[in-house]
Amino acid sequence: MTNTNTNRIAELNDLCRKAMGVTGRLFQTEGIEALPLPVQSAIREKVETFGSFNEDNDPHGEHDFGSFEHEGERIFWKIDYYAPDLEHGSENPADPKQTVRVLTIMLALEY
């Protein structure tokens, strides 16, 4: 994949995180859903504002994964790329017409 495509994917993933549910689909696991609503909201805000990308958590430069601590719990989030039918992977994650992004937020122990 070219650097241009990687940069475009990172931009689209950042937009997906920052406009949760608008530019992609949002999925929260059972563990997240079981938390009180204010805690869920605080976790989603941390996902939206996440900026601690480095070689360990973002080796491909796509901004598609992150982790952080919240109230003693390790939280993971990740973005997967699907074709518009949501049954197959996207052939080109740099093209928003060919890609539906699904942002999943989970407790690390659910991974």
GROMACS elastic network, one bead per residue, 0.5 to 0.9 nm:
[ bonds ]
;  ai    aj funct       b0    kb
    1     4     6  0.81993   500
    1     5     6  0.62865   500
    1     6     6  0.67784   500
    2     5     6  0.51955   500
    2     6     6  0.62878   500
    2     7     6  0.86510   500
    3     7     6  0.60626   500
    3     8     6  0.85049   500
    4     7     6  0.51523   500
    4     8     6  0.61711   500
    4     9     6  0.86246   500
    4    94     6  0.89891   500
    5     9     6  0.60623   500
    5    10     6  0.85491   500
    5    92     6  0.89599   500
    5    93     6  0.83459   500
    5    94     6  0.56284   500
    5    95     6  0.88632   500
    6     9     6  0.50838   500
    6    10     6  0.61782   500
    6    11     6  0.86276   500
    6    60     6  0.76768   500
    6    61     6  0.65435   500
    6    62     6  0.58890   500
    6    94     6  0.73813   500
    7    10     6  0.50978   500
    7    11     6  0.62139   500
    7    12     6  0.86969   500
    7    61     6  0.74562   500
    7    62     6  0.70076   500
    7    94     6  0.85390   500
    8    11     6  0.50413   500
    8    12     6  0.61934   500
    8    13     6  0.85233   500
    8    62     6  0.83406   500
    8    93     6  0.87034   500
    8    94     6  0.56304   500
    8    95     6  0.84172   500
    9    12     6  0.51182   500
    9    13     6  0.60215   500
    9    14     6  0.85138   500
    9    61     6  0.86573   500
    9    62     6  0.57025   500
    9    63     6  0.79360   500
    9    64     6  0.87272   500
    9    93     6  0.62248   500
    9    95     6  0.81574   500
   10    13     6  0.50289   500
   10    14     6  0.60510   500
   10    15     6  0.85334   500
   10    61     6  0.67414   500
   10    63     6  0.51255   500
   10    64     6  0.73792   500
   10    94     6  0.86148   500
   11    14     6  0.51324   500
   11    15     6  0.62177   500
   11    16     6  0.86217   500
   11    62     6  0.80754   500
   11    63     6  0.81394   500
   12    15     6  0.50130   500
   12    16     6  0.61152   500
   12    17     6  0.87257   500
   12    23     6  0.84326   500
   12    62     6  0.89596   500
   12    93     6  0.87365   500
   12    94     6  0.75785   500
   12    95     6  0.89963   500
   12    96     6  0.78250   500
   12   101     6  0.88274   500
   13    17     6  0.62847   500
   13    18     6  0.85949   500
   13    62     6  0.72094   500
   13    63     6  0.61727   500
   13    64     6  0.63150   500
   13    79     6  0.72198   500
   13   101     6  0.77742   500
   13   103     6  0.89259   500
   14    17     6  0.51899   500
   14    18     6  0.61171   500
   14    19     6  0.84848   500
   14    48     6  0.80761   500
   14    62     6  0.89395   500
   14    63     6  0.67865   500
   14    64     6  0.83201   500
   15    18     6  0.50529   500
   15    19     6  0.58123   500
   15    20     6  0.80421   500
   15    23     6  0.69411   500
   15    24     6  0.88960   500
   15    48     6  0.89179   500
   16    19     6  0.53482   500
   16    20     6  0.56346   500
   16    21     6  0.75388   500
   16    22     6  0.73871   500
   16    23     6  0.51534   500
   16    24     6  0.56381   500
   16    25     6  0.83012   500
   16    48     6  0.86421   500
   16    79     6  0.84866   500
   16   101     6  0.71692   500
   16   102     6  0.84453   500
   16   103     6  0.75106   500
   17    20     6  0.52434   500
   17    21     6  0.84967   500
   17    23     6  0.84217   500
   17    24     6  0.84250   500
   17    44     6  0.87803   500
   17    47     6  0.65920   500
   17    48     6  0.50074   500
   17    49     6  0.80767   500
   17    50     6  0.86220   500
   17    79     6  0.86427   500
   17   103     6  0.73083   500
   18    23     6  0.88682   500
   18    45     6  0.86807   500
   18    47     6  0.79885   500
   18    49     6  0.71428   500
   19    22     6  0.54479   500
   19    23     6  0.61086   500
   19    24     6  0.80639   500
   19    48     6  0.77516   500
   20    23     6  0.66446   500
   20    24     6  0.66711   500
   20    25     6  0.72238   500
   20    26     6  0.64110   500
   20    44     6  0.84943   500
   20    48     6  0.76492   500
   20   103     6  0.79222   500
   21    24     6  0.52745   500
   21    26     6  0.53078   500
   21    27     6  0.89771   500
   21   102     6  0.88612   500
   21   103     6  0.85080   500
   22    25     6  0.72757   500
   22    26     6  0.88615   500
   23   100     6  0.82842   500
   23   101     6  0.75387   500
   24   100     6  0.59934   500
   24   102     6  0.57227   500
   24   103     6  0.70924   500
   25   100     6  0.74598   500
   25   101     6  0.61627   500
   25   103     6  0.60799   500
   25   104     6  0.85004   500
   26   101     6  0.85897   500
   26   102     6  0.58717   500
   26   104     6  0.61245   500
   26   105     6  0.79640   500
   27   102     6  0.70241   500
   27   103     6  0.60314   500
   27   105     6  0.64245   500
   27   106     6  0.87104   500
   28    31     6  0.79380   500
   28    32     6  0.58558   500
   28    33     6  0.62553   500
   28   103     6  0.83117   500
   28   104     6  0.56748   500
   28   106     6  0.61627   500
   29    32     6  0.53781   500
   29    33     6  0.61804   500
   29    34     6  0.86643   500
   29   104     6  0.73529   500
   29   105     6  0.64510   500
   29   106     6  0.52870   500
   29   107     6  0.76536   500
   29   110     6  0.79397   500
   30    34     6  0.60288   500
   30    35     6  0.88704   500
   30   106     6  0.79969   500
   30   107     6  0.89125   500
   30   110     6  0.87559   500
   31    34     6  0.52602   500
   31    35     6  0.68936   500
   31   106     6  0.67243   500
   31   107     6  0.61452   500
   31   109     6  0.89525   500
   31   110     6  0.73939   500
   32    35     6  0.54722   500
   32    36     6  0.86995   500
   32    39     6  0.87579   500
   32    40     6  0.65514   500
   32    43     6  0.87963   500
   32    75     6  0.89841   500
   32   105     6  0.72445   500
   32   106     6  0.59520   500
   32   107     6  0.64975   500
   33    36     6  0.78576   500
   33    37     6  0.81369   500
   33    40     6  0.72703   500
   34    37     6  0.86221   500
   34    40     6  0.87997   500
   35    38     6  0.82748   500
   35    39     6  0.62668   500
   35    40     6  0.62274   500
   36    39     6  0.53694   500
   36    40     6  0.63700   500
   36    41     6  0.87867   500
   37    41     6  0.61329   500
   37    42     6  0.86298   500
   38    41     6  0.50506   500
   38    42     6  0.62127   500
   38    43     6  0.86830   500
   39    42     6  0.50467   500
   39    43     6  0.61945   500
   39    44     6  0.86392   500
   39    70     6  0.87405   500
   39    71     6  0.88354   500
   40    43     6  0.51323   500
   40    44     6  0.62142   500
   40    45     6  0.86351   500
   41    44     6  0.51228   500
   41    45     6  0.62069   500
   41    46     6  0.87304   500
   42    45     6  0.50631   500
   42    46     6  0.63527   500
   42    47     6  0.87963   500
   42    70     6  0.85672   500
   43    46     6  0.50799   500
   43    47     6  0.63558   500
   43    48     6  0.87060   500
   43    70     6  0.71028   500
   43    75     6  0.80867   500
   43   105     6  0.85967   500
   44    47     6  0.50117   500
   44    48     6  0.61705   500
   44    49     6  0.86993   500
   44   105     6  0.80291   500
   45    49     6  0.62112   500
   45    50     6  0.83942   500
   46    49     6  0.52216   500
   46    50     6  0.57483   500
   46    68     6  0.82631   500
   46    70     6  0.88111   500
   47    50     6  0.51166   500
   47    51     6  0.88108   500
   47    66     6  0.78442   500
   47    67     6  0.85589   500
   47    68     6  0.87756   500
   47    76     6  0.89826   500
   47    77     6  0.72092   500
   47   105     6  0.82778   500
   48    51     6  0.88240   500
   50    53     6  0.80508   500
   50    66     6  0.74477   500
   50    67     6  0.87223   500
   50    68     6  0.87540   500
   51    63     6  0.88204   500
   51    66     6  0.87034   500
   52    57     6  0.85924   500
   52    66     6  0.77598   500
   52    67     6  0.88709   500
   53    56     6  0.80488   500
   53    57     6  0.62505   500
   53    58     6  0.57930   500
   53    59     6  0.89272   500
   53    61     6  0.81656   500
   53    63     6  0.69027   500
   53    65     6  0.84933   500
   53    66     6  0.73665   500
   54    57     6  0.56490   500
   54    58     6  0.54621   500
   54    59     6  0.71393   500
   54    61     6  0.82728   500
   55    58     6  0.52459   500
   55    60     6  0.79873   500
   55    61     6  0.80218   500
   56    59     6  0.60029   500
   57    60     6  0.89454   500
   57    63     6  0.85400   500
   57    64     6  0.88350   500
   57    65     6  0.65070   500
   57    66     6  0.63398   500
   57    67     6  0.80558   500
   58    61     6  0.52760   500
   58    62     6  0.66279   500
   58    63     6  0.60657   500
   58    64     6  0.72109   500
   58    65     6  0.67041   500
   58    66     6  0.79334   500
   59    62     6  0.80470   500
   60    63     6  0.81163   500
   60    64     6  0.89674   500
   61    64     6  0.81944   500
   62    65     6  0.82986   500
   63    66     6  0.77584   500
   63    78     6  0.87390   500
   63    79     6  0.84049   500
   64    77     6  0.80975   500
   64    78     6  0.54079   500
   64    80     6  0.74943   500
   64   103     6  0.86814   500
   65    76     6  0.74148   500
   65    77     6  0.56595   500
   65    79     6  0.64917   500
   66    75     6  0.83027   500
   66    76     6  0.58620   500
   66    77     6  0.54301   500
   66    78     6  0.65764   500
   67    74     6  0.69686   500
   67    75     6  0.54223   500
   67    77     6  0.63343   500
   67    78     6  0.88612   500
   67   108     6  0.82922   500
   68    73     6  0.83064   500
   68    74     6  0.57923   500
   68    75     6  0.53956   500
   68    76     6  0.68482   500
   69    72     6  0.61063   500
   69    73     6  0.54743   500
   69    75     6  0.59742   500
   69    76     6  0.89799   500
   70    73     6  0.52008   500
   70    74     6  0.64285   500
   70    75     6  0.69177   500
   71    74     6  0.85012   500
   73   107     6  0.70851   500
   73   108     6  0.78166   500
   74   106     6  0.88480   500
   74   107     6  0.61197   500
   74   108     6  0.53887   500
   74   109     6  0.78621   500
   75   105     6  0.73160   500
   75   106     6  0.59019   500
   75   108     6  0.52633   500
   75   109     6  0.85844   500
   76   104     6  0.82194   500
   76   105     6  0.59927   500
   76   106     6  0.53620   500
   76   107     6  0.60474   500
   76   108     6  0.55037   500
   76   111     6  0.81362   500
   77   103     6  0.69734   500
   77   104     6  0.54762   500
   77   106     6  0.61720   500
   77   107     6  0.85909   500
   77   108     6  0.88909   500
   78   102     6  0.81192   500
   78   103     6  0.57099   500
   78   104     6  0.54150   500
   78   105     6  0.68064   500
   78   106     6  0.87462   500
   79   101     6  0.63247   500
   79   102     6  0.54494   500
   79   104     6  0.63477   500
   80    89     6  0.83116   500
   80   100     6  0.82960   500
   80   101     6  0.57694   500
   80   102     6  0.52750   500
   80   103     6  0.66496   500
   80   104     6  0.81005   500
   81    86     6  0.88820   500
   81    88     6  0.87692   500
   81    89     6  0.58846   500
   81    90     6  0.54446   500
   81    91     6  0.86971   500
   81    92     6  0.86129   500
   81    93     6  0.61605   500
   81    99     6  0.60055   500
   81   100     6  0.59248   500
   81   102     6  0.65858   500
   82    85     6  0.75743   500
   82    86     6  0.53628   500
   82    87     6  0.70425   500
   82    88     6  0.57436   500
   82    91     6  0.82572   500
   82    93     6  0.81327   500
   82    98     6  0.80804   500
   82    99     6  0.54622   500
   82   100     6  0.50619   500
   82   101     6  0.63022   500
   82   102     6  0.75438   500
   83    86     6  0.54337   500
   83    87     6  0.68657   500
   83    88     6  0.54060   500
   83    89     6  0.52604   500
   83    91     6  0.71211   500
   83    92     6  0.87289   500
   83    93     6  0.88751   500
   83    97     6  0.89670   500
   83    98     6  0.58211   500
   83    99     6  0.50810   500
   83   100     6  0.60506   500
   83   101     6  0.88543   500
   84    87     6  0.79908   500
   84    88     6  0.81943   500
   84    89     6  0.89355   500
   84    90     6  0.77874   500
   84    97     6  0.80151   500
   84    98     6  0.62828   500
   84    99     6  0.59846   500
   84   100     6  0.57757   500
   85    88     6  0.68866   500
   85   100     6  0.86514   500
   86    89     6  0.76104   500
   86    90     6  0.88087   500
   86    99     6  0.89557   500
   86   100     6  0.72675   500
   88    91     6  0.87747   500
   89    92     6  0.88482   500
   89    93     6  0.89273   500
   89    99     6  0.82445   500
   90    93     6  0.58583   500
   90    95     6  0.89533   500
   90    98     6  0.62741   500
   90    99     6  0.53661   500
   90   100     6  0.76463   500
   91    95     6  0.88317   500
   91    98     6  0.71222   500
   91    99     6  0.78567   500
   92    95     6  0.56217   500
   92    96     6  0.82987   500
   92    98     6  0.64129   500
   92    99     6  0.69648   500
   93    96     6  0.68418   500
   93    98     6  0.71040   500
   93    99     6  0.56445   500
   93   100     6  0.84140   500
   93   101     6  0.84501   500
   94    98     6  0.83695   500
   94    99     6  0.78774   500
   95    98     6  0.55061   500
   95    99     6  0.63140   500
   96   100     6  0.70672   500
   96   101     6  0.85824   500
   97   100     6  0.80403   500
  106   109     6  0.81500   500
  106   110     6  0.64573   500
  106   111     6  0.72994   500
  107   110     6  0.54056   500
  107   111     6  0.71892   500
  108   111     6  0.54282   500
